[in-house]
Amino acid sequence: MKDDHRSGGEITELRKGKKLTLDQLAVRTGSSKSYIWELENRTPPRPSAEKLSAIATELGVTMDYLLGKDQTITETDATDEMFFRKYREMDPDVKKKIRRMIELWEDE
């Protein structure tokens, strides 16, 4: 049976890329240090969607990226998708400011 989540090494890389320790990621995602360690070093039975969602959010990627559902997605694509997800939930006035900033950059 094929394991369909990304390797723990990729999760470790993402965590270290964000300069987070196991403890810090655990605290920020409501997980235990041992749970994060198991995700990085073993094949957990079935990680909970709630925990994986919190970890993906903290690492700036999507759950699909962590689960390896789209093997062609890059970390940059996952980060962009996460940004757009946050953008959709922003206050309309903040969105308007962001759009104006982008328009200014495009004019350069």
N, C-alpha and C positions, 0 to 999 in steps of 0.2 A: 504494500500500500504506500503510495507516494505521499510524502508530507507536503502540504500545500501552503505552508507559511514560509516567509523568507528566512534565510539562515540567521542564526543568532549573531554571526559575525557582522551582518549588515546592520542589525539593531545596535550592536556595540559601536560600530562606526558612526551611525547617526547620533548616538548618545554622546560619544566623545567629540564629534564635530560641533555639538552644542555646548561642549565643555561642562558636561554634567557627570557627576559621580553616580554610582548605583544608588547611593542613599538619596541624593538630590532628586533623581528621576522617580524613585519610589515615593518620596514625600509629595512631589508635585502631581503624581498620578493616583494617589491613594492606594498604592500597592506596597507590598513589603519588599525589602531589599532582596530577600531570597527568591521572590517571584520574578523580579527583573533578572536576577542572576540565572534562573532556570530558563527564561526566555532566550537569554543570550548563549547559554551553554548546553542546554538539553532540549529535547522535544517535549514540551508540556502536553498533557493529554488534550485539552481543548481550552485555550485561553479564553476568558470571558470577553464578550463583545464590549462590555463597559470598560474593562481594564485596557483592552487593546485600543479603544477609542481615545481614552485619556492619554495613553502612551503615544499614539500617533499624533494627537494634537500637540503634546509637549515637544515632540521631535520635529514638528512642522511637516508631516507627511500625512497621507490618507491611510485609512485602515486597509484599503485594497492594496496599497503599496506594501504594507507590512505583511499582509496575507499572501503576497506574491500572485494575486489574481491576474495582474497584467504584467507579464514579464518584460514587456517592452517599455514600460513607464520608467522614466529616469527620476532621480531624486529631485532635479530641478522642476520637472513636470509636476511631481507630487507636491512640492513646495508652492508652486504657482496655484495648483488646485486648492490647496489649503488657504492661500491668500484670498482667492475668489470666494471661498466658502465664508470666510470671516467678513469679506467685503459685503456680501449679500445681507449680512445681519447688522451692518452699521447703520447709524442714524442717517437719514437722507441728506442732512446738511454736511456731514462728514464726507459722504460719497461725492457730493457736489464739489467740495474742496479738492478732493483727490483727482477728480476729472479735470478740474482747472489746472492743477499742477502738471498733469500729464500733457494737457494741451500746450502749456508753456514750454515743456521740454521738447515737444514735437516741433515747435516753431523755431527752435535753435538750429 
